Amino acid sequence: MEDPEEHLTHDPHVDPQLAAYRKSIDNIDAALIHMLAERFRITQAVGEYKAKKQLPPADPRREDKQVMRLRALAESADLDPEFSEKFIRFVIDEVIRHHNIARGK
């Protein structure tokens, strides 16, 4: 697949420093996508396991612990904890949706 911004790194009108920043951002974005894909492969297996064992798709106690843990991690990494909470809650909601699908709901 061709990178739609590839031409920007070779365009003489684009600031080279800006192009270098963008290249790093693109690399990080790619890593995030691969990490999310791996995370969802694992949570898919968890959903199938929970369905087989007739366990509930959601575990609010674990979810709350994860949110608190990731908020603290965000703070220590100088990342807005509100953003990190919104992000992980979005991911958790999507995982629960997949778990419900695995249960046939």
C-alpha positions as CSV (number, residue, x, y, z in Angstrom):
1,M,0.0,0.0,0.0
2,E,1.4,3.4,-1.0
3,D,1.9,6.0,1.7
4,P,-0.3,9.0,0.7
5,E,2.2,11.4,2.4
6,E,5.3,9.8,0.9
7,H,5.7,12.7,-1.6
8,L,5.9,15.1,1.3
9,T,9.3,13.8,2.4
10,H,10.7,14.3,-1.1
11,D,9.0,17.6,-1.9
12,P,11.6,20.4,-1.8
13,H,9.0,22.8,-0.5
14,V,8.4,20.8,2.7
15,D,10.5,21.7,5.6
16,P,12.9,18.8,6.3
17,Q,12.5,19.0,10.0
18,L,8.7,18.8,9.7
19,A,9.1,15.9,7.3
20,A,11.2,14.1,9.9
21,Y,8.7,14.7,12.6
22,R,5.9,13.4,10.4
23,K,7.9,10.3,9.5
24,S,8.3,9.5,13.2
25,I,4.6,10.1,13.8
26,D,3.7,7.8,10.9
27,N,6.0,5.1,12.4
28,I,4.4,5.5,15.8
29,D,0.9,5.4,14.2
30,A,1.8,2.1,12.4
31,A,3.1,0.6,15.7
32,L,-0.1,1.6,17.5
33,I,-2.3,-0.1,14.8
34,H,-0.2,-3.3,15.0
35,M,-0.4,-3.2,18.9
36,L,-4.2,-2.7,18.8
37,A,-4.6,-5.5,16.3
38,E,-2.6,-7.8,18.6
39,R,-4.6,-6.7,21.6
40,F,-7.9,-7.4,19.9
41,R,-6.7,-10.8,18.7
42,I,-6.0,-11.7,22.4
43,T,-9.3,-10.1,23.6
44,Q,-11.2,-12.1,20.9
45,A,-9.7,-15.3,22.4
46,V,-10.8,-14.1,25.9
47,G,-14.3,-13.4,24.6
48,E,-14.5,-16.9,23.1
49,Y,-13.2,-18.4,26.4
50,K,-15.7,-16.4,28.4
51,A,-18.6,-17.5,26.2
52,K,-17.5,-21.1,26.5
53,K,-17.3,-20.9,30.3
54,Q,-20.5,-18.8,30.4
55,L,-18.7,-15.9,32.1
56,P,-20.1,-12.4,31.7
57,P,-18.6,-10.3,28.9
58,A,-17.8,-7.4,31.2
59,D,-15.8,-7.3,34.4
60,P,-16.4,-3.8,35.9
61,R,-14.0,-4.3,38.8
62,R,-11.1,-5.2,36.4
63,E,-12.1,-2.4,34.0
64,D,-12.0,0.2,36.9
65,K,-8.5,-1.1,38.0
66,Q,-7.3,-0.9,34.4
67,V,-8.5,2.7,34.1
68,M,-6.9,3.7,37.4
69,R,-3.6,2.0,36.4
70,L,-3.5,3.6,33.0
71,R,-4.4,7.0,34.3
72,A,-1.4,6.7,36.7
73,L,0.8,5.5,33.9
74,A,-0.4,8.4,31.7
75,E,0.5,10.9,34.4
76,S,4.0,9.5,34.8
77,A,4.4,9.7,31.0
78,D,3.2,13.3,30.9
79,L,0.1,12.3,29.0
80,D,-3.3,13.8,29.8
81,P,-5.0,11.2,32.1
82,E,-8.4,12.3,30.8
83,F,-7.3,11.4,27.3
84,S,-5.9,8.0,28.4
85,E,-9.2,7.2,30.2
86,K,-11.3,8.1,27.2
87,F,-9.1,6.0,25.0
88,I,-9.1,2.9,27.2
89,R,-12.8,3.2,27.9
90,F,-13.3,3.2,24.1
91,V,-11.2,0.1,23.7
92,I,-12.9,-1.6,26.7
93,D,-16.4,-0.8,25.2
94,E,-15.3,-2.3,21.9
95,V,-13.9,-5.4,23.5
96,I,-17.2,-5.9,25.4
97,R,-19.1,-5.5,22.2
98,H,-17.0,-8.3,20.6
99,H,-17.5,-10.4,23.7
100,N,-21.3,-10.0,23.4
101,I,-21.0,-11.0,19.7
102,A,-19.1,-14.1,20.8
103,R,-21.9,-15.0,23.2
104,G,-24.4,-14.6,20.4
105,K,-26.1,-11.4,21.8
